[in-house]
Amino acid sequence: MSHLGRMLWVLILVKVAILFLVLKVFFFQDYLDQRFDTPEQKTQYVLEALSGRNE
């Protein structure tokens, strides 16, 4: 692989990493931690959401 090709791949990987970090911080905040206190409550919510039993 040429030097230019390697540099372009590094640039692409850096941009993708920055993109995912920005999306995670601003758009995918930790919904379960804000809404539930215990791991059991989180587990129950996810189980009900996946099985379609919304009560």
N, CA, C and O atoms as CSV, one atom per row, in Angstrom:
chain,resi,resn,atom,element,x,y,z
A,1,MET,N,N,0.858,-1.174,0.000
A,1,MET,CA,C,0.000,0.000,0.000
A,1,MET,C,C,0.901,1.234,0.000
A,1,MET,O,O,1.909,1.278,0.705
A,2,SER,N,N,0.541,2.194,-0.767
A,2,SER,CA,C,1.355,3.404,-0.870
A,2,SER,C,C,1.197,4.277,0.373
A,2,SER,O,O,0.277,4.105,1.172
A,3,HIS,N,N,2.109,5.199,0.503
A,3,HIS,CA,C,2.072,6.123,1.637
A,3,HIS,C,C,0.786,6.951,1.617
A,3,HIS,O,O,0.178,7.188,2.661
A,4,LEU,N,N,0.380,7.384,0.431
A,4,LEU,CA,C,-0.846,8.170,0.301
A,4,LEU,C,C,-2.064,7.351,0.716
A,4,LEU,O,O,-2.933,7.846,1.434
A,5,GLY,N,N,-2.127,6.104,0.269
A,5,GLY,CA,C,-3.244,5.233,0.629
A,5,GLY,C,C,-3.334,5.012,2.124
A,5,GLY,O,O,-4.423,5.027,2.699
A,6,ARG,N,N,-2.190,4.808,2.751
A,6,ARG,CA,C,-2.157,4.588,4.201
A,6,ARG,C,C,-2.628,5.841,4.942
A,6,ARG,O,O,-3.385,5.747,5.908
A,7,MET,N,N,-2.184,6.996,4.492
A,7,MET,CA,C,-2.598,8.249,5.130
A,7,MET,C,C,-4.096,8.492,4.955
A,7,MET,O,O,-4.756,8.986,5.869
A,8,LEU,N,N,-4.630,8.151,3.796
A,8,LEU,CA,C,-6.071,8.319,3.577
A,8,LEU,C,C,-6.873,7.393,4.482
A,8,LEU,O,O,-7.908,7.797,5.011
A,9,TRP,N,N,-6.411,6.149,4.670
A,9,TRP,CA,C,-7.106,5.232,5.573
A,9,TRP,C,C,-7.063,5.735,7.017
A,9,TRP,O,O,-8.050,5.633,7.744
A,10,VAL,N,N,-5.933,6.268,7.420
A,10,VAL,CA,C,-5.830,6.832,8.774
A,10,VAL,C,C,-6.797,7.996,8.921
A,10,VAL,O,O,-7.478,8.111,9.941
A,11,LEU,N,N,-6.864,8.849,7.925
A,11,LEU,CA,C,-7.785,9.983,7.957
A,11,LEU,C,C,-9.237,9.516,8.037
A,11,LEU,O,O,-10.028,10.078,8.793
A,12,ILE,N,N,-9.586,8.503,7.270
A,12,ILE,CA,C,-10.950,7.958,7.305
A,12,ILE,C,C,-11.269,7.402,8.682
A,12,ILE,O,O,-12.345,7.666,9.218
A,13,LEU,N,N,-10.356,6.637,9.265
A,13,LEU,CA,C,-10.596,6.048,10.589
A,13,LEU,C,C,-10.732,7.122,11.668
A,13,LEU,O,O,-11.570,6.999,12.561
A,14,VAL,N,N,-9.926,8.159,11.591
A,14,VAL,CA,C,-10.029,9.252,12.566
A,14,VAL,C,C,-11.370,9.961,12.426
A,14,VAL,O,O,-12.016,10.265,13.428
A,15,LYS,N,N,-11.790,10.223,11.207
A,15,LYS,CA,C,-13.084,10.891,10.993
A,15,LYS,C,C,-14.243,10.039,11.500
A,15,LYS,O,O,-15.172,10.561,12.117
A,16,VAL,N,N,-14.198,8.738,11.246
A,16,VAL,CA,C,-15.265,7.849,11.710
A,16,VAL,C,C,-15.294,7.806,13.233
A,16,VAL,O,O,-16.371,7.831,13.827
A,17,ALA,N,N,-14.131,7.740,13.872
A,17,ALA,CA,C,-14.077,7.727,15.332
A,17,ALA,C,C,-14.660,9.013,15.907
A,17,ALA,O,O,-15.436,8.968,16.861
A,18,ILE,N,N,-14.296,10.147,15.340
A,18,ILE,CA,C,-14.833,11.429,15.813
A,18,ILE,C,C,-16.339,11.487,15.595
A,18,ILE,O,O,-17.074,11.954,16.465
A,19,LEU,N,N,-16.800,11.021,14.450
A,19,LEU,CA,C,-18.231,11.022,14.153
A,19,LEU,C,C,-19.002,10.206,15.185
A,19,LEU,O,O,-20.020,10.669,15.701
A,20,PHE,N,N,-18.529,8.993,15.495
A,20,PHE,CA,C,-19.227,8.163,16.471
A,20,PHE,C,C,-19.180,8.769,17.866
A,20,PHE,O,O,-20.161,8.688,18.604
A,21,LEU,N,N,-18.064,9.371,18.238
A,21,LEU,CA,C,-17.989,10.003,19.556
A,21,LEU,C,C,-18.963,11.168,19.667
A,21,LEU,O,O,-19.626,11.317,20.694
A,22,VAL,N,N,-19.060,11.989,18.641
A,22,VAL,CA,C,-19.987,13.122,18.660
A,22,VAL,C,C,-21.425,12.625,18.707
A,22,VAL,O,O,-22.236,13.144,19.475
A,23,LEU,N,N,-21.746,11.629,17.899
A,23,LEU,CA,C,-23.107,11.089,17.914
A,23,LEU,C,C,-23.449,10.500,19.272
A,23,LEU,O,O,-24.552,10.708,19.776
A,24,LYS,N,N,-22.516,9.766,19.872
A,24,LYS,CA,C,-22.765,9.142,21.171
A,24,LYS,C,C,-23.021,10.199,22.239
A,24,LYS,O,O,-23.953,10.068,23.032
A,25,VAL,N,N,-22.213,11.230,22.264
A,25,VAL,CA,C,-22.324,12.246,23.314
A,25,VAL,C,C,-23.601,13.064,23.178
A,25,VAL,O,O,-24.272,13.328,24.175
A,26,PHE,N,N,-23.945,13.469,21.960
A,26,PHE,CA,C,-25.049,14.408,21.790
A,26,PHE,C,C,-26.393,13.761,21.459
A,26,PHE,O,O,-27.436,14.328,21.785
A,27,PHE,N,N,-26.396,12.604,20.828
A,27,PHE,CA,C,-27.652,12.035,20.366
A,27,PHE,C,C,-28.044,10.737,21.060
A,27,PHE,O,O,-29.232,10.421,21.130
A,28,PHE,N,N,-27.088,9.980,21.571
A,28,PHE,CA,C,-27.395,8.693,22.191
A,28,PHE,C,C,-27.000,8.723,23.658
A,28,PHE,O,O,-26.121,7.977,24.091
A,29,GLN,N,N,-27.644,9.575,24.404
A,29,GLN,CA,C,-27.344,9.673,25.822
A,29,GLN,C,C,-27.880,8.437,26.535
A,29,GLN,O,O,-28.750,7.736,26.018
A,30,ASP,N,N,-27.355,8.185,27.712
A,30,ASP,CA,C,-27.686,6.957,28.426
A,30,ASP,C,C,-29.103,7.044,29.003
A,30,ASP,O,O,-29.308,7.505,30.126
A,31,TYR,N,N,-30.057,6.597,28.218
A,31,TYR,CA,C,-31.474,6.685,28.555
A,31,TYR,C,C,-31.806,5.850,29.787
A,31,TYR,O,O,-32.550,6.302,30.657
A,32,LEU,N,N,-31.264,4.642,29.869
A,32,LEU,CA,C,-31.608,3.753,30.976
A,32,LEU,C,C,-31.079,4.271,32.308
A,32,LEU,O,O,-31.763,4.156,33.325
A,33,ASP,N,N,-29.876,4.838,32.322
A,33,ASP,CA,C,-29.334,5.364,33.574
A,33,ASP,C,C,-30.126,6.560,34.080
A,33,ASP,O,O,-30.235,6.763,35.289
A,34,GLN,N,N,-30.675,7.344,33.178
A,34,GLN,CA,C,-31.465,8.501,33.589
A,34,GLN,C,C,-32.840,8.100,34.099
A,34,GLN,O,O,-33.421,8.791,34.935
A,35,ARG,N,N,-33.354,6.999,33.605
A,35,ARG,CA,C,-34.735,6.630,33.898
A,35,ARG,C,C,-34.881,5.606,35.025
A,35,ARG,O,O,-35.900,5.590,35.716
A,36,PHE,N,N,-33.872,4.751,35.217
A,36,PHE,CA,C,-33.970,3.670,36.199
A,36,PHE,C,C,-32.786,3.700,37.154
A,36,PHE,O,O,-31.695,4.153,36.807
A,37,ASP,N,N,-33.027,3.202,38.377
A,37,ASP,CA,C,-31.993,3.241,39.409
A,37,ASP,C,C,-31.210,1.943,39.523
A,37,ASP,O,O,-29.999,1.974,39.737
A,38,THR,N,N,-31.869,0.821,39.385
A,38,THR,CA,C,-31.201,-0.461,39.611
A,38,THR,C,C,-31.058,-1.245,38.310
A,38,THR,O,O,-31.813,-1.029,37.361
A,39,PRO,N,N,-30.087,-2.157,38.270
A,39,PRO,CA,C,-29.938,-3.008,37.085
A,39,PRO,C,C,-31.166,-3.884,36.833
A,39,PRO,O,O,-31.469,-4.215,35.687
A,40,GLU,N,N,-31.865,-4.257,37.895
A,40,GLU,CA,C,-33.062,-5.084,37.734
A,40,GLU,C,C,-34.160,-4.322,37.001
A,40,GLU,O,O,-34.839,-4.884,36.142
A,41,GLN,N,N,-34.336,-3.047,37.335
A,41,GLN,CA,C,-35.337,-2.225,36.649
A,41,GLN,C,C,-34.989,-2.055,35.173
A,41,GLN,O,O,-35.867,-2.107,34.312
A,42,LYS,N,N,-33.708,-1.853,34.890
A,42,LYS,CA,C,-33.258,-1.722,33.500
A,42,LYS,C,C,-33.512,-3.007,32.730
A,42,LYS,O,O,-33.989,-2.979,31.596
A,43,THR,N,N,-33.190,-4.137,33.356
A,43,THR,CA,C,-33.386,-5.435,32.715
A,43,THR,C,C,-34.849,-5.677,32.420
A,43,THR,O,O,-35.196,-6.141,31.334
A,44,GLN,N,N,-35.707,-5.369,33.369
A,44,GLN,CA,C,-37.141,-5.567,33.190
A,44,GLN,C,C,-37.679,-4.697,32.056
A,44,GLN,O,O,-38.487,-5.157,31.249
A,45,TYR,N,N,-37.239,-3.458,31.994
A,45,TYR,CA,C,-37.687,-2.548,30.930
A,45,TYR,C,C,-37.258,-3.058,29.555
A,45,TYR,O,O,-38.062,-3.078,28.623
A,46,VAL,N,N,-36.009,-3.465,29.427
A,46,VAL,CA,C,-35.509,-3.962,28.139
A,46,VAL,C,C,-36.238,-5.236,27.748
A,46,VAL,O,O,-36.596,-5.406,26.582
A,47,LEU,N,N,-36.462,-6.128,28.691
A,47,LEU,CA,C,-37.179,-7.375,28.411
A,47,LEU,C,C,-38.592,-7.091,27.918
A,47,LEU,O,O,-39.046,-7.700,26.949
A,48,GLU,N,N,-39.284,-6.179,28.574
A,48,GLU,CA,C,-40.643,-5.830,28.150
A,48,GLU,C,C,-40.645,-5.133,26.788
A,48,GLU,O,O,-41.538,-5.367,25.974
A,49,ALA,N,N,-39.656,-4.285,26.541
A,49,ALA,CA,C,-39.588,-3.585,25.251
A,49,ALA,C,C,-39.315,-4.561,24.112
A,49,ALA,O,O,-39.886,-4.423,23.031
A,50,LEU,N,N,-38.455,-5.535,24.341
A,50,LEU,CA,C,-38.125,-6.498,23.288
A,50,LEU,C,C,-39.235,-7.506,23.044
A,50,LEU,O,O,-39.433,-7.953,21.915
A,51,SER,N,N,-39.958,-7.865,24.096
A,51,SER,CA,C,-41.019,-8.857,23.935
A,51,SER,C,C,-42.347,-8.220,23.529
A,51,SER,O,O,-43.286,-8.931,23.172
A,52,GLY,N,N,-42.437,-6.900,23.579
A,52,GLY,CA,C,-43.650,-6.214,23.154
A,52,GLY,C,C,-44.715,-6.132,24.219
A,52,GLY,O,O,-45.865,-5.808,23.925
A,53,ARG,N,N,-44.351,-6.421,25.451
A,53,ARG,CA,C,-45.316,-6.347,26.554
A,53,ARG,C,C,-45.187,-5.007,27.260
A,53,ARG,O,O,-44.618,-4.930,28.349
A,54,ASN,N,N,-45.699,-3.973,26.661
A,54,ASN,CA,C,-45.653,-2.637,27.273
A,54,ASN,C,C,-46.881,-2.451,28.143
A,54,ASN,O,O,-48.003,-2.353,27.647
A,55,GLU,N,N,-46.657,-2.405,29.427
A,55,GLU,CA,C,-47.772,-2.282,30.374
A,55,GLU,C,C,-47.875,-0.883,30.902
A,55,GLU,O,O,-48.756,-0.592,31.711
